Amino acid sequence: MFVSFESYEEKDKKDFLETFVEDIELSLLKIYGTADIKIKIPKDISKIRKMIREIYLESKKEIVLMIDEFEKLDEKLMNQFLYVIRSIYHDKEIYGLRSVILISVSYLSGVLEDNASPFNIAEHMEVPYFTKEQVYDLLPQYEKETGQI
């Protein structure tokens, strides 16, 4: 499942949960081509556990959650969300959460003010700019896939 937190910058908890569920449903629609999996909006961030479990039980497939623009989330909500994800990870066989990938333009450990690490493993990866040759190789691939010149 892929979600972007680009528009989450000034959301309170209620708005975050509503938008997160909408984005997850849209992602599932893109993956499965159907909207068969209906998700209830959790009343609290801690209830995301139940939502993840329901998705796993309905889809019968392990979950990889990719979140782009993660740094846009309010710091308090971010820490609450990360603690929930970590608690799910400890029981990953129950929740079917195989991996969580947080994509950010900033180094996340600098964003998080909490002393407790939400994850045991983290990797900071810098992506260099494409070379001119790589751009000339990628453009025809893009044109072929999208039909756009």
C-alpha positions as CSV (number, residue, x, y, z in Angstrom):
1,M,0.0,0.0,0.0
2,F,1.3,3.4,-0.9
3,V,0.2,6.6,0.9
4,S,1.6,10.2,0.6
5,F,1.4,12.5,3.7
6,E,2.0,15.5,1.4
7,S,-1.4,17.0,2.4
8,Y,-1.3,16.0,6.1
9,E,0.7,18.9,7.3
10,E,-1.9,20.7,9.4
11,K,-4.2,17.8,10.2
12,D,-5.5,17.1,13.7
13,K,-5.9,13.5,14.9
14,K,-9.5,13.1,13.5
15,D,-8.6,14.5,10.1
16,F,-5.4,12.4,10.0
17,L,-7.4,9.2,10.6
18,E,-10.1,10.0,8.1
19,T,-7.6,10.9,5.4
20,F,-5.3,8.0,6.2
21,V,-8.2,5.5,5.7
22,E,-9.3,7.2,2.5
23,D,-5.7,7.0,1.1
24,I,-5.4,3.3,2.2
25,E,-8.7,2.5,0.5
26,L,-7.5,4.2,-2.7
27,S,-4.3,2.3,-2.6
28,L,-6.1,-1.0,-2.1
29,L,-8.3,-0.1,-5.1
30,K,-5.3,0.5,-7.2
31,I,-3.7,-2.8,-6.1
32,Y,-6.8,-5.0,-6.4
33,G,-8.9,-3.1,-8.9
34,T,-11.9,-3.4,-6.6
35,A,-13.2,-1.7,-3.5
36,D,-14.2,-4.9,-1.7
37,I,-12.2,-4.2,1.4
38,K,-14.1,-1.6,3.5
39,I,-12.2,0.0,6.3
40,K,-13.8,1.7,9.4
41,I,-12.2,4.9,10.4
42,P,-10.4,4.3,13.7
43,K,-11.4,6.5,16.7
44,D,-7.9,6.7,17.9
45,I,-4.4,6.2,16.4
46,S,-3.9,3.1,18.5
47,K,-6.8,1.5,16.7
48,I,-4.8,1.5,13.5
49,R,-3.7,-1.9,14.7
50,K,-7.2,-3.3,14.2
51,M,-7.4,-1.6,10.8
52,I,-4.2,-3.3,9.6
53,R,-5.3,-6.6,10.9
54,E,-8.7,-6.4,9.1
55,I,-6.9,-5.5,5.8
56,Y,-4.6,-8.5,6.3
57,L,-7.5,-10.9,7.1
58,E,-9.6,-9.6,4.1
59,S,-6.7,-9.6,1.6
60,K,-5.0,-12.7,2.8
61,K,-1.7,-11.1,1.8
62,E,1.1,-9.7,3.8
63,I,1.2,-5.9,3.9
64,V,4.0,-3.5,2.8
65,L,3.2,0.0,3.8
66,M,5.0,2.8,2.0
67,I,4.5,6.4,3.2
68,D,5.9,9.2,1.2
69,E,6.4,12.8,2.6
70,F,6.4,11.3,6.1
71,E,7.9,14.5,7.6
72,K,4.7,16.4,6.8
73,L,2.9,14.7,9.7
74,D,2.6,16.7,12.9
75,E,5.4,15.5,15.3
76,K,3.0,14.4,18.0
77,L,0.9,12.4,15.6
78,M,4.1,11.1,14.0
79,N,5.4,9.7,17.3
80,Q,2.0,8.1,18.1
81,F,1.8,6.6,14.7
82,L,5.3,5.2,14.9
83,Y,4.6,3.6,18.3
84,V,1.6,1.9,16.9
85,I,3.6,0.6,13.9
86,R,6.3,-0.7,16.2
87,S,3.7,-2.5,18.4
88,I,2.3,-4.1,15.2
89,Y,5.8,-5.1,14.2
90,H,6.3,-7.1,17.4
91,D,3.2,-9.2,16.5
92,K,3.7,-9.1,12.7
93,E,2.5,-12.6,12.2
94,I,-0.9,-11.5,13.6
95,Y,-1.1,-8.3,11.6
96,G,0.6,-9.5,8.4
97,L,2.7,-6.3,8.3
98,R,5.8,-7.3,6.4
99,S,7.5,-4.0,6.1
100,V,7.1,-0.2,6.6
101,I,9.0,2.1,4.3
102,L,9.1,5.8,5.3
103,I,10.1,8.1,2.5
104,S,11.2,11.6,3.5
105,V,13.3,14.4,2.1
106,S,14.8,15.0,5.6
107,Y,16.6,12.6,7.9
108,L,13.8,11.3,10.1
109,S,15.8,10.7,13.3
110,G,16.3,14.5,13.3
111,V,12.6,15.1,13.1
112,L,11.7,12.8,15.9
113,E,12.2,14.4,19.3
114,D,11.3,11.4,21.4
115,N,14.2,9.5,23.1
116,A,12.8,6.1,22.3
117,S,13.6,4.7,18.9
118,P,10.4,3.6,17.0
119,F,12.4,1.0,15.1
120,N,15.4,-1.2,15.7
121,I,16.7,-0.8,12.2
122,A,16.9,2.3,10.1
123,E,18.8,3.2,7.0
124,H,19.5,6.6,5.7
125,M,19.8,6.5,2.0
126,E,20.9,9.4,-0.1
127,V,19.8,9.2,-3.7
128,P,22.1,11.1,-6.0
129,Y,20.9,13.1,-9.0
130,F,20.6,11.2,-12.3
131,T,23.5,11.6,-14.8
132,K,22.8,12.9,-18.2
133,E,23.1,9.4,-19.6
134,Q,20.6,8.0,-17.1
135,V,18.1,10.7,-18.0
136,Y,18.4,9.9,-21.7
137,D,17.8,6.2,-20.8
138,L,14.8,6.9,-18.5
139,L,12.9,9.3,-20.8
140,P,12.1,6.8,-23.5
141,Q,11.0,4.3,-20.8
142,Y,8.6,6.9,-19.4
143,E,7.3,7.8,-22.8
144,K,6.7,4.1,-23.6
145,E,4.9,3.4,-20.3
146,T,2.7,6.6,-20.2
147,G,2.3,7.4,-23.9
148,Q,3.4,10.9,-23.1
149,I,6.2,12.6,-25.0
